[in-house]
Amino acid sequence: MSVTNDEHLKRITRWYYKDMWGGEYEPSTENFASLGKLLMHVAGADGELVDAERDWIIGYYSAMGAPPHIIESLKNYDPSSEDITAVLKQAAQKSKSKASIEKNTRRLLIFDGFRAASADKELHRKEKQAIYALAQKIGVDYDSVKAIEKLFKANLKWRQKGASVLTPDGIIPDFRR
């Protein structure tokens, strides 16, 4: 029995959620375009959305099961073409509860903001300010953002430590051979 591309993508998405968050979850993709745009806004807050940041966001939403039309829209999205408030309004229109960002997604979005903005190996001051400003707009309090930032930094250190232990020579194995 062959597996369709759709089944394969759903399997990848389920695996990702279980590995990352420890649970069985199949996300609704309705808000992925808005969430991706918000990440592009914070990652580009230093004046430039670099390829590493855009690629991280596109890769992230691809792994989460975003449909091809959303991935294509993110490939071409220019955060300077649209105010972040407009993006939040778009998100609210697609939301079941009519909140700009669903309550159970808000903290994850802030965590992802730190990850996307640092995909170029540097978290710029203006990017960090943009993350804190976004958090305020979507109802995540300052202390929670500080805790999320601390978690992000600990996660980054853990990943770096893991890489140094597992690949001490810095060479990632090519498992395709």
Sequence and secondary structure as in RCSB ss.txt:
>XXXX:A:sequence
MSVTNDEHLKRITRWYYKDMWGGEYEPSTENFASLGKLLMHVAGADGELVDAERDWIIGYYSAMGAPPHIIESLK
NYDPSSEDITAVLKQAAQKSKSKASIEKNTRRLLIFDGFRAASADKELHRKEKQAIYALAQKIGVDYDSVKAIEK
LFKANLKWRQKGASVLTPDGIIPDFRR
>XXXX:A:secstr
    HHHHHHHHHHHHHHHHHSS      TTHHHHHHHHHHHHTTTS   HHHHHHHHHHHHHTT  HHHHHHHH
T  GGGS HHHHHHHHHHH SS  SS HHHHHHHHHHHHHHHTTTS   HHHHHHHHHHHHHHT  HHHHHHHHH
HHHHHHHHHHHHHHHH TTS    TT 
